Amino acid sequence: MSDDDRDESRKVGLWVVFSSVAVLLLGVLGFAVVRTMKGPAAPVAQTAAAATSATDPADVLVEYTTTTAALATVYFESGSAALLPDAEPAMADTVKALAADPGKRVLLSGYHDSTGDPVMNAELAKQRAKAVRAALLVGGIPLEQVLLRKPESTTGTGTEREARRVEIRLVDAQ
């Protein structure tokens, strides 16, 4: 084997090792991102998980236009759909408001910012709205009175916290 052949073999070998390491690192990074997106489950969300089934027809996202002001706003940590302890008053206020006006429905609107992967952001906004819905179901609101609005991107004019929110509105039952 000539020196040129050995050099070529070393180059190919190094390329194979480098490619393998790169693929391994991308896999680990992808796994870490997925784990971060899930976040820890809050106790309310865990309790409420049993209140909905995996084949829940209420997971249908609706297009709904409303000018009604938000009754409450629930904020989330970055990359997480877990309810924070400060969400409890918003849940209680919503349950009380719906009890006072049973002819209404609850409309949950999940928001996300415009940075990053839009598909992942929309899914995270949807999961946040579903976490709020689960907490409301535990609070006694019937599933048929809760609507999930299609996730929306914020305009980028608010704070980062404002982008990680679910707005709760009471709307007329249609």
PLY file of the C-alpha trace (Angstrom):
ply
format ascii 1.0
element vertex 174
property float x
property float y
property float z
element edge 173
property int vertex1
property int vertex2
end_header
0.00 0.00 0.00
1.46 3.37 -0.99
1.66 6.42 1.23
-1.06 8.08 -0.87
-3.39 5.13 -0.26
-2.71 5.24 3.50
-3.39 8.97 3.62
-6.64 8.47 1.72
-7.65 5.63 4.09
-6.93 7.84 7.11
-9.04 10.64 5.64
-11.95 8.28 5.04
-11.56 6.82 8.53
-11.50 10.26 10.14
-14.52 11.30 8.13
-16.45 8.21 9.30
-15.49 8.84 12.96
-16.37 12.54 12.69
-19.74 11.77 11.08
-20.56 9.17 13.73
-19.74 11.59 16.55
-21.80 14.34 14.89
-24.84 12.06 14.54
-24.50 10.94 18.15
-24.29 14.54 19.40
-27.32 15.58 17.35
-29.28 12.66 18.78
-28.37 13.61 22.36
-29.22 17.24 21.68
-32.57 16.28 20.13
-33.39 14.11 23.14
-32.51 16.95 25.52
-34.75 19.38 23.61
-37.69 16.97 23.72
-37.20 16.38 27.46
-37.03 20.13 28.08
-40.24 20.76 26.10
-42.20 18.33 28.27
-41.32 20.01 31.56
-42.37 18.70 34.96
-46.05 17.99 35.42
-47.91 20.09 37.97
-50.07 18.31 40.56
-53.28 19.85 39.17
-52.41 18.72 35.65
-51.57 15.21 36.88
-54.89 14.91 38.70
-56.75 16.25 35.69
-55.07 13.88 33.24
-57.46 11.15 34.35
-60.41 13.43 33.55
-59.77 13.26 29.79
-59.30 10.28 27.53
-56.65 9.84 24.86
-59.31 9.81 22.14
-61.02 12.92 23.44
-63.11 14.55 20.69
-62.84 17.83 22.59
-59.23 18.11 21.43
-60.58 19.66 18.25
-59.26 23.19 17.91
-61.79 25.82 16.93
-61.50 29.04 14.98
-63.29 31.57 17.15
-63.37 35.33 16.81
-64.23 37.28 19.91
-63.78 40.76 21.26
-64.50 39.66 24.82
-61.79 40.67 27.26
-59.85 37.88 28.93
-61.34 36.80 32.25
-57.94 35.47 33.35
-54.47 34.82 31.99
-52.28 31.88 32.95
-48.52 32.16 32.40
-45.98 29.37 31.86
-42.25 28.80 32.12
-40.28 28.76 28.89
-40.60 25.44 27.05
-43.10 24.05 29.57
-46.82 23.29 29.63
-46.89 22.63 33.38
-49.22 24.84 35.39
-47.50 27.05 37.92
-48.86 27.43 41.47
-49.97 31.00 40.69
-52.53 29.61 38.19
-54.89 28.48 41.00
-56.70 31.87 41.39
-57.37 32.05 37.64
-58.89 28.56 37.72
-61.07 29.44 40.74
-62.23 32.72 39.15
-63.16 30.87 35.94
-65.14 28.19 37.78
-67.03 30.91 39.73
-67.75 32.97 36.59
-69.09 29.97 34.69
-71.22 28.90 37.67
-72.73 32.40 37.70
-73.52 32.21 33.98
-74.01 28.54 32.96
-75.14 29.59 29.46
-71.54 30.50 28.62
-68.58 28.43 27.53
-64.91 28.78 28.35
-62.62 29.62 25.42
-58.92 28.88 25.97
-56.43 30.63 23.69
-52.81 29.48 23.82
-50.14 31.89 22.62
-46.50 31.55 21.60
-43.82 33.81 20.24
-42.64 33.93 16.65
-39.10 32.69 17.27
-38.02 29.12 16.73
-39.91 26.28 15.08
-43.52 27.40 14.47
-44.84 23.82 14.59
-43.21 23.13 17.95
-44.39 26.50 19.30
-47.98 25.86 18.22
-47.91 22.39 19.80
-46.57 23.84 23.05
-49.29 26.52 23.06
-51.87 23.76 22.49
-50.44 21.67 25.35
-50.61 24.70 27.64
-54.28 25.25 26.77
-54.93 21.55 27.41
-53.25 21.83 30.83
-55.56 24.73 31.72
-58.54 22.73 30.43
-57.54 19.75 32.57
-57.38 21.96 35.67
-60.81 23.42 34.88
-62.26 19.91 34.49
-60.91 19.01 37.93
-62.57 22.22 39.17
-65.93 20.92 37.97
-66.40 22.52 34.56
-67.94 20.03 32.12
-65.80 19.10 29.12
-68.47 20.22 26.65
-68.25 23.77 28.04
-64.55 24.16 27.25
-63.32 25.17 23.80
-59.69 25.13 22.66
-58.87 27.88 20.19
-56.19 27.34 17.57
-52.81 28.50 18.93
-51.76 32.00 18.00
-48.41 33.71 17.69
-47.89 36.93 19.59
-46.99 40.00 17.59
-43.64 40.33 19.30
-44.50 43.62 20.98
-44.96 42.18 24.49
-42.61 40.61 26.98
-41.35 37.05 26.74
-43.74 36.18 29.58
-46.70 37.46 27.56
-45.80 35.04 24.76
-46.05 32.08 27.18
-49.70 32.41 28.14
-53.20 31.01 27.87
-56.05 33.48 27.94
-59.37 32.39 29.41
-62.57 33.98 28.13
-66.26 33.37 28.69
-68.14 33.27 25.40
-71.69 32.55 24.33
-72.49 28.91 23.76
-72.96 28.44 20.01
0 1
1 2
2 3
3 4
4 5
5 6
6 7
7 8
8 9
9 10
10 11
11 12
12 13
13 14
14 15
15 16
16 17
17 18
18 19
19 20
20 21
21 22
22 23
23 24
24 25
25 26
26 27
27 28
28 29
29 30
30 31
31 32
32 33
33 34
34 35
35 36
36 37
37 38
38 39
39 40
40 41
41 42
42 43
43 44
44 45
45 46
46 47
47 48
48 49
49 50
50 51
51 52
52 53
53 54
54 55
55 56
56 57
57 58
58 59
59 60
60 61
61 62
62 63
63 64
64 65
65 66
66 67
67 68
68 69
69 70
70 71
71 72
72 73
73 74
74 75
75 76
76 77
77 78
78 79
79 80
80 81
81 82
82 83
83 84
84 85
85 86
86 87
87 88
88 89
89 90
90 91
91 92
92 93
93 94
94 95
95 96
96 97
97 98
98 99
99 100
100 101
101 102
102 103
103 104
104 105
105 106
106 107
107 108
108 109
109 110
110 111
111 112
112 113
113 114
114 115
115 116
116 117
117 118
118 119
119 120
120 121
121 122
122 123
123 124
124 125
125 126
126 127
127 128
128 129
129 130
130 131
131 132
132 133
133 134
134 135
135 136
136 137
137 138
138 139
139 140
140 141
141 142
142 143
143 144
144 145
145 146
146 147
147 148
148 149
149 150
150 151
151 152
152 153
153 154
154 155
155 156
156 157
157 158
158 159
159 160
160 161
161 162
162 163
163 164
164 165
165 166
166 167
167 168
168 169
169 170
170 171
171 172
172 173
